[in-house]
Amino acid sequence: MKSMSFFQKASILLTLCAIMVASNIYTLIPIYSVLADDLSIAESHVVLAGGLFTFFYACGLLSFGPVSDFTGRRKILVFGLLASALTTLAVGFSVGSLSLWIARSLQGITLATFASVAFAYSYDVFNFRQRTILVVLINTGFLIAGIFGQVASAFFSDVLSWNSVFFFFSALYFILFAVAFFLLKESPPPATERKPLLKIFFQLLNEPRLMKCYVITFSLLFAIIAFYDSIGRFFDGPASDLLMIRLVGLIGASLSLFTGKLIDRWGELRTLMFGLAIGSTSAFMLLFFHSTVALIVFSILFVSSISLVIPTVITLIGFYGSKQRAKALSLYSFILLTGASLAPPAAALLPFSGVMILLSSLFTFNIVLCILIQKKAFQTAKAG
C-alpha cells in the first residue's frame, strides 16, 4: 500500500487543527448560563469573557504572522498548539470572573498562532495547486468549527460539566502538538524587509488591489454570522427545524473543494465574482421566500458562496502581498474577525428583511470591487 505524501499528511493535520482551533471561538455560546450558575457570577461576566477572547485573538492574529517571518512558521504553529493546550486547560479550572477573564484572554492569544501562520506556511512550502487545495481545506475546517464548537460544548456540558468542554479541547491540542512536532518541517525563510510593523500594515492598506480585497474580507464572516443570527431570530418553527437549517448549511462547504478547479478554469477574479453572485442572490431571494424548505435551500447556497469566496480571497491576498505575504494574511485574519464581531449587533438592530437587503447589497458592491481590480489588472498588462 502506497504511503501518504507529506502534503497529504500535512493537509489532514492542518485541517483538523483548523476545526479544533476555531471551535473555541464558539464554545461559550451554548453554556453562558450554565457557566454563570456554576461559578455564581453574572451571565454578563461570561459574555465579557467571550469579548476578551475575541479582542486578544484579533491582536494575536495581527502579531504572529509577522513574528513567524523571523522565528519560522513551524515554531509558531507547533508551540502555539502546546500553548493553546495549556491555556485551554486553564479555562477549565476557572473559579470566578477574574480567572475566567484572564484564562480566556490568554487562550485567545495562543489560539491566534494558527490561522495567518498556517496560510503563510501553505504558500511557503507547497506549490500553487497544493496550496490552493490546502487553503480550501483549512477554510472548510473553519466553517465546520462554527457548528462543531457549539455542538461539542453543549454535549459535554450536558453529559459531564462545562469544565469538561475545555479539558476535551486541551487534550486534543496536546495530541495535535505531538503530531505537528514530528510531522511538520520548517518552511524556507521568507525574504522580508525590516521595517516598523505599523508602517508595513499601512503600506499594504495603501495598495489598491489589496485594499479592495480587505473590504471584501470584512464582509465574509460578518455575512455568515449575521445570516444565521437573523434566521435564528426570525424563524418561529420547531427548534429541530432551526437546527436542521443550520446543519445542512455545511453541505454548502463542499463547494470549496472545487475552488481550485474553478480558479484553473476561470481565474481568481471570475471565481470570486461567481461566489459573490451566489451569496447576493441567496440573500435577495429570502426577502420573498420564508418557508423552512426555502431557508434550507438558500442556507446551503449562502454557505456555498462563503466557502468559495474565502479561499479565493486568500489566494489573491497571498499573491498581492508578495514578500509581505505573512503580514498581508495577518491583516486579512484580523479584518475577517473584526467583521465577525460586528455581525451580532447588526443582526439584533435590523429586521430579517433588513439583514438580507444589507447582505445582498454588500455582495453586489463586492462584485463591483472585483470588476475594478480586473480593470486595473488589464490596464497593467496592457501597459506592460
N, C-alpha and C positions, 0 to 999 in steps of 0.2 A: 504494500500500500504506500502510495506516494505521500511523503510528509508535507505538512503545510509550509508555505514560504514565510519569510519574515513579515512580508506585507500582510498576509492573511492573519497571522498571529497578532500582529500589532493592531490590525483593524478590529478584531474581536475584543482585544483588551481595551482599546481606547473608546469603543462604542459602549462597552459595559461601564467604563469609568464615567462617560458622559451621562448615562442613565442614573447611576448612583450618586454622582456629584450634584447634578441638577435636581434630583429628587428632594434634597434637603432644603431647597428653596420653598417647597410646598408642604413640608411635614407638619408645620404648626397649624395650618389652616383647619384640619378636621378636629384638632384637640385643644383649641383655645380654652373652652370651658372646663374640659377635663383637667388640664394642667393648672388652671386657675384655682379650681376647687381643691386639688391635691396639695398645692403649695400654699393655700389660704391667702391668695393675692387677688387683686382686681384683674378682670379679664383684659382691661386696657393695658395692664403691665405686660401681659403676654403678647398682645398686639404690638406694643412698643419693642419687645424683643425681636419680633419679625422685622420691624422697621430698621432697627440697629443692624440686623443681619444684612439687609439689603444695602444699607449705606456702606458698611465695611466691605461687603462683597464687591460693590461698584468701585470702591477705592483700590481694592486688590486687583481688579481687572485692568485698571489703568497702570498699575505698577509692575506686575510680574512679567508681562511681555517684554518691556524694556530691560528689566533685570536679567531676563534669560538671554539677552544678547551678549552679556558678559559672563554669566555663570554657566551657560549652556542650557539647552532646553531640557535635556534628560534629568538633570539635577532638580530642576523646579518641579517637573512632572512627578518624579519618583518620590522625592522627600516631601512634596506637597501632599501626597496621599498619606504618608506617615503622620504628618502634622494634622491633617484632617481627621484621621482616626483618633488622635489624642483629644482634639478639641470637641469632636462629636461625642466622645465618651464623657467629657466634662459637662456637656449639656445634660446628659442623662443623670448626672449627680447633682444637678442644681437643687438648692433647698429654699430658695426665695427669689425675690425680684432681682436683687443686685447680682447674685451668682448667675442667674439666668441671662441677664443682660450682658454680663462680661463673657460668659461662655458662648452665647450666640454671636457676639461681635467677633470673637476670636475665630469661631467656626466660619463666619463669612469671609474673613481674610484668608484663611487657609484653603477653603474650597475654591477661591478665586485663582489659585495656582493652575487650574486645569484649562479653562476654555481658550483664552487667547494663545497660551503657550502650546496647546495641542494643535491648534490651527497652524501656527508658525512651524512647529515640528513637522507637520504634514508637508508643508511647502519645502522645507529644507532637506528632507530625507527621501521623498518619493517623487516619481515623475508625474507629468501633468495628468495622465489618465488615472493613475493610482491615487493621487491626492484629491482629485475630483470625487472619486468613489468614497474615500475616507472622510472628506468633509461632509458629504451627504450622509454617511452612516452616523457620524458624530451628531449632526443636527437632528437626525431621526431619533437618536437617543435622547436629545434634549426635549423633543416633542413627547416621547413616551414618558419621560420623567414627570411631566405635568400631571399625568394620570397615576402612574406607579407610586409616586411620592405620597399622594393623598390616600390611595387605597392601602398601601403598606402601613402608613401611620394609623389609619382608622382600625385596621385589622389587629395590629399588635397592641394598640391601646385597649381595644375591646377584649381581646383574649388574655393578655397579660397585664401590662401597665404602660403608662405613657413613657416611662424610662426605657422600656424595652425597645421602643422605636429607635432611640439613639444608640443603644447598645448593639442593636442589629446592624445599623449602618456603620458604626465604628468597626465592628468585626469584618464587614465587607471591605472597608478601606484598608484594614491591615492585610487582608488577603490580596487585594489589588496592588498594594505597595510591594508585597513579596514577589508577585508575578512580574510587575513592572521592573523591579530591581534587577532581575535576572534576564528579562526579555529585551527591554528597550536598549538600543545602542545610542551613543551620543551623535547628535546631528553635526554637520560641518559648521565651523564658526562663521557666523554671518559677517559680511563687511558693513560696519556701521561707523557713522561719524560721532565723535564725542562732542555733542552739543547739549546745552541745557534741555531737559525733557520738555518743559513747557514750550520752549521755542520750536522744538520738533513737532509737537502737537499742533501749534498754530500754523506751522508750515503745511502740515497735512490738511488742515481745515481750509487753508487758502488755495489748495489745489482744486480747481473747479470740478473735475470729474469725481474726485474723492468726496467733496462736499455734497454733491448730488447723491452719491451712494449712501452717505451718512444720513441724509434726510429720509431716504427710503428705509434705511435700517431702523430709524426711530419708530417708524410706523408698524413694524412687523410684529414684535411681541405685544406692543400696545394693542394691535388689531385683534390678535387671537385671544388675549385675556379679556378685553372689552367685549368681544363677540360672545364668549361663553358666560361672562358675568351678566351681561344683559339678557341672555337667554334664560339663565337661572332666575332672574328677577321677573321676567315676562311670562315664563311658562307656568301654567296653573294646572297641569295634568298630574298624574301619579308620579311619585318620586322615582319609581322604577323606569318610567319612560324618560325622565330627565337624565338618569344615569346612562340609559341606552344612547341618548343623543350625544352625551359626552364621549362615551366609549367608542362608538362607531366612527367618530371623527378620526380616530387613529388609523382607520383604513386609508384615509387620505394621505397619511405619511408615506405610504408605499410608493406614491408618485415620485418621491425624492430619489428613489432607486434608478429612475430613468433620466435624472438630471444630466448625467454625463453624456448619454446618447443624444439628448436634445441639444446640448451645447455643441457637440460634434457636428450635428446636422444644421443647426440654426445660428450658432454663435451665442455668446453670453447675453447680449442685449435683447435679442429677439426672444430668447428663452425667458428672460426676466419679464419682458412685456407680456408674454403669454401667461405666465403665472399671475401677474398683477391683474390681467383682464379677467381671469377666473375668479379671483377674490372680489373684484369690484362688482362683477355680475352677480355673484352669490349673495353678497350683502344687499344689493339693489332688489333682487327677486324676493327677499324676505320682507320687503315692505308690503308685498301683495299676498304672499302665501304663508300661513301661520299654523298649518296642521302639523301634527307630530311627524308625519312622513316627510313633509317639506323641510322641517327643521333637521331631520336626519340626513336627507339628501344634500342640503346646502351646507350642513356641518362638514360632511365628507369633502365637498368641493372646496370649502373655505380652508380647511387644513391642507388639502392638496396644493392650494395656492401658496400658502406659507412654506410648506415643505419643499416646494420647487424654487421659491424666490430666495430663501435664506442661503442655501449653498451657492447659488449663482451670484448673489451679492458678495459673499465671502471671496469667491473666485476673482471677482472684479477688484475688490479692495486689496487682495493679496497681490494682484498684478500691478495696479496703480501705485501701491505702496512701495514697490520695488525694494531698495536697500533698507528702507524703514518699515518693512513688512510687519515685524512683530509689534511695533508701536502702532501702526495703522490698524492692526487687528485688535490690539488692546483698546484703542479708541472705539472700534466697532462694538466690542463687547460691552463697554461702558454705556454707549449710546443706546444699544439694544435694551439693556436693563433699565436705563432711565425711562424709556418709553413704556416698559412693562410696569414700572412703579406708578405711572400716571394713569394707567388704564382703569383701575378700580374706581377712583373718584369721578372719572369721566362717565363711566357706566352708571354710577349712582346718581349723577346730576341730570343725565339725559334720559328721556323715554326710549323704549326699544327702537321705535322708528327713527329717533334722532341719532342713536348709535349707528344704525345701519346706513343712514344717509352720510354720516361722518366717515365711516369706513369706506364706503363706495367712492366718496369724493377724494379721500386720501389716496386710494389706489389709482384712481384716474389721474390725479396730479402726479403720482409717481411715474405713470406711463409717459406723461409729458416730459418729465426729467430724463427718462431713458431716451426719448427722441432727441433731446438736446445733447446728451452725451454722444449719441450716434452721429449727430450732425457734426459735432466737434471732431470726432474721430475721422469722419470722412474728409473734413477740411484739412486736417493734419496730414492724412495720407496723400491728399491731392497736392498739398504744398511740398511734401517730400518727393 
